[in-house]
Every structure is written in C-alpha cells, then in structure tokens.
Amino acid sequence: MKATLPSFRLRLLSSAVCLLLVAGCNVIPPPQADSTRYYTLASPALDNQVARPTSGTLRLGLKPVDVAPYLKKDLLVLRRGENELVYNEYARWAEPLEASIARAVRARLLADAKTGRVFASPFPFDQERDFDIAIGIVRCEGVQSTGGGAAAARFAATLEITSAGATSEVVVRKTITMPDVVWDGRDYAALTRALSDAVAALGQEVAAALPEKK
C-alpha cells in the first residue's frame, strides 16, 4: 500500500528534525580547561623574612597599605610605554595585593632587632605605640618599552613614619624606587618573583628607616 502524501511529509519532517538534532550535538564545543593562573608574592628573599624573638622595644603601628587605583584589580598589570595598561585576564593575584605586601612588611619589621611589637590597623586602644607606618604602592607591574627594548619588572612605593599619639609628627617621608629587573615579557611567574624580591627589599628599607625610640 502506498503511503498517503500527508504521512510521507510527516516522515520527511521527522527525519529532518532528527538530522538537525544530531548536527546540533556535533557542533556543541567540548568544555575548555580553565587556563587562568593565580600568583602570590613569594621568593627566597621573602621567605627569609621570618619573625624572630627579639629584645627590641619599638612598638609600631602598620597602617593599611594603600595601592594606586589601577593596581586594585586582581589582575597582573603590564604597562606599555607611559600611558597604556594591559590587564591579563589569565594572570591573577591570588589575594589582594595590599594584603600580601602588608603581611610581608610586617614579618620583616618583626624580624628587626629594634622591634618589640607591630600592631595592625585598627590599632588596639589599650596599647601605646611609638611610631605609625604608612606605605603607598605607586608601581608594581611589568613594563614593556614601545621602542622594542627589554621588558622589566618595576616597583616603587612611598613611606611615611609618624610619631604616634596626640602630637603626631612626620619623622620619615621618602619615595622608594627599586631598580628595574629584566623580564622576558611573557613569564608571569618570573614577573611575580621579581616583584616579590622588590617587596622584600621594601621591607628592608622600612626597617632601616625606623627611628630610635625617644
């Protein structure tokens, strides 16, 4: 018995739908592995900044580290020339940069022979302090020359140490600029190691700038 025209059209339509479904299954792309990498400040120079018991008497207050607004993203920054900033979506800080730097500086201060205590903000009301320390991060990034020169890791910060108490006075104010470290412009693990060494050097500079207790 010959199929009627409506039933033939129905079978033809069903076959077309099945072909579309099969084709659709074939064009759905497979899930892609996440290529994002997360980095922390870590290097032999930082690892050596371990707090040790001391007989120091300085009582210090470490204020929250302030970073330039363009560094407050969780992405590593690459500067091209003077004005162009490139954020790598696949190279991210594992924690806020200001928290990492504050922890590293505090560890270095606690390892200094002059230091007795280092209080983190907010400071306890029942603990007197001799000096308060404020750090601002101006540069913490990779840099590429638009003229084809070598890429580098660049780090700079400001430091202000004030006497604590009602009559607060600035006793130290300086800008700390670390020498550029050559970088290949691609290896972000190498970039974070170079920046970690710069943060370790910052801790050394802060400890060296500590005034004598009055």
C-alpha positions in Angstrom: 0.0 0.0 0.0 1.3 3.4 -1.0 1.8 6.0 1.8 -0.5 8.9 1.5 1.0 12.3 0.8 0.4 13.7 4.4 2.1 10.7 6.1 5.1 11.0 3.7 5.5 14.6 4.5 5.3 13.8 8.2 8.0 11.2 8.0 10.2 13.6 5.9 9.8 16.3 8.5 10.6 13.9 11.4 13.8 12.8 9.5 14.8 16.4 9.0 14.3 17.2 12.7 16.4 14.2 13.7 19.2 15.3 11.4 19.2 18.8 12.8 19.3 17.4 16.4 22.3 15.1 15.5 24.1 18.0 13.7 23.4 20.3 16.7 25.0 17.7 19.1 28.1 17.6 16.9 28.6 21.4 16.8 28.5 22.0 20.5 32.1 22.7 21.5 33.6 20.5 24.2 34.3 22.2 27.6 37.6 24.1 27.7 40.1 23.8 30.5 40.4 27.0 32.6 43.8 28.4 31.7 43.7 31.1 34.4 46.8 31.1 36.7 46.9 32.6 40.2 50.0 34.1 41.7 51.2 35.1 45.1 54.1 37.2 46.4 56.8 34.5 47.2 60.5 34.3 46.7 63.6 33.3 48.7 64.1 36.9 49.8 60.6 37.0 51.2 60.9 33.5 52.8 64.0 34.7 54.8 61.9 37.5 56.4 60.7 35.3 59.2 59.8 36.9 62.5 62.2 36.0 65.3 62.0 36.6 69.0 63.9 39.9 69.8 64.5 42.1 72.8 63.5 45.2 70.8 61.4 47.9 72.4 59.9 49.7 69.5 56.1 49.5 69.3 54.9 50.1 65.8 51.6 50.6 64.1 51.3 49.4 60.5 48.5 51.2 58.7 46.7 49.5 55.8 48.9 49.5 52.7 47.5 51.8 50.0 47.9 50.8 46.4 47.4 53.0 43.3 43.8 52.6 42.0 44.9 50.9 38.7 46.6 48.2 40.8 43.4 47.4 42.8 42.2 44.8 40.3 43.1 41.2 40.9 44.9 41.1 37.5 48.6 41.4 36.9 49.4 44.6 35.1 51.6 45.2 32.0 52.5 48.8 31.2 53.3 49.6 27.6 55.0 52.9 27.2 53.9 55.6 29.7 50.2 55.5 29.3 48.9 52.1 28.1 47.9 49.5 30.7 47.2 45.9 29.8 45.4 43.6 32.2 46.0 39.8 31.6 42.7 38.0 32.3 44.6 34.8 32.7 47.2 36.0 35.2 45.6 37.0 38.5 46.7 37.7 42.1 45.5 35.0 44.5 44.8 37.6 47.1 44.6 41.5 47.3 48.0 43.0 46.6 47.8 45.3 49.6 47.2 42.4 52.0 50.2 40.4 50.6 52.5 43.5 50.9 51.3 44.3 54.4 52.0 40.8 55.6 55.5 40.8 54.1 56.4 44.1 55.6 55.1 43.2 59.0 57.1 40.0 59.0 60.3 42.0 58.2 59.6 44.5 60.9 59.0 41.7 63.5 62.4 40.2 62.4 64.2 43.5 63.2 66.2 43.7 66.4 64.8 47.1 67.3 61.2 46.0 67.1 59.2 44.7 70.0 55.6 44.7 68.7 53.9 45.5 65.4 50.2 46.3 65.6 48.0 46.1 62.5 45.2 48.6 61.9 42.7 49.0 63.5 45.0 49.6 66.4 44.0 48.4 69.9 43.0 51.3 72.2 44.9 49.8 75.2 48.3 49.6 73.5 50.6 52.6 73.2 52.7 52.9 70.0 55.9 54.7 69.4 55.6 55.2 65.6 53.0 54.6 62.9 54.0 53.4 59.4 52.1 54.3 56.2 53.1 52.7 52.9 51.7 53.6 49.4 52.4 51.4 46.4 53.0 53.5 43.3 54.2 50.9 40.8 54.0 47.1 40.9 53.9 45.8 37.4 55.6 44.6 34.3 56.8 47.2 31.8 57.3 46.9 28.0 59.1 49.5 26.1 57.3 50.8 23.0 60.7 51.2 21.3 61.4 47.4 21.4 63.7 47.4 24.4 63.7 44.7 27.1 60.7 44.2 29.3 61.2 44.7 33.1 59.5 44.4 36.5 59.0 47.8 38.1 58.2 48.6 41.7 58.0 51.9 43.6 56.4 52.9 46.9 56.1 55.8 49.3 56.9 55.6 53.0 55.8 57.8 55.9 56.7 57.2 59.5 55.0 59.4 62.1 55.2 59.6 65.9 52.1 58.1 67.5 50.0 59.9 70.0 48.1 63.2 70.2 51.1 65.2 68.8 51.7 63.2 65.7 54.7 64.4 63.7 56.3 63.1 60.5 59.7 61.8 61.2 60.4 60.0 57.9 59.0 60.7 54.5 60.6 59.2 51.3 59.9 57.6 48.0 61.4 54.1 47.5 62.1 53.1 43.9 63.6 49.7 43.2 65.9 49.1 40.2 64.1 47.6 37.2 64.6 43.8 36.8 64.8 42.5 33.3 61.8 40.2 32.4 61.0 38.4 29.2 57.6 39.9 28.9 55.8 36.5 28.9 56.6 34.5 32.0 54.3 35.9 34.7 55.7 33.6 37.3 59.1 35.2 36.8 57.4 38.6 37.0 55.8 37.8 40.3 59.2 36.6 41.7 60.9 39.8 40.7 58.1 41.8 42.3 58.3 39.6 45.4 62.0 40.4 45.7 61.1 44.1 45.4 58.6 43.8 48.3 61.3 42.1 50.4 63.6 45.0 49.6 60.8 47.4 50.6 60.6 45.7 54.0 64.3 46.1 54.4 64.1 49.8 53.6 61.2 50.3 56.1 63.2 48.6 58.8 66.3 50.6 58.1 64.3 53.8 58.3 62.9 53.2 61.7 63.9 56.0 64.1 65.3 55.4 67.5 62.9 55.3 70.4 62.8 58.6 72.3 
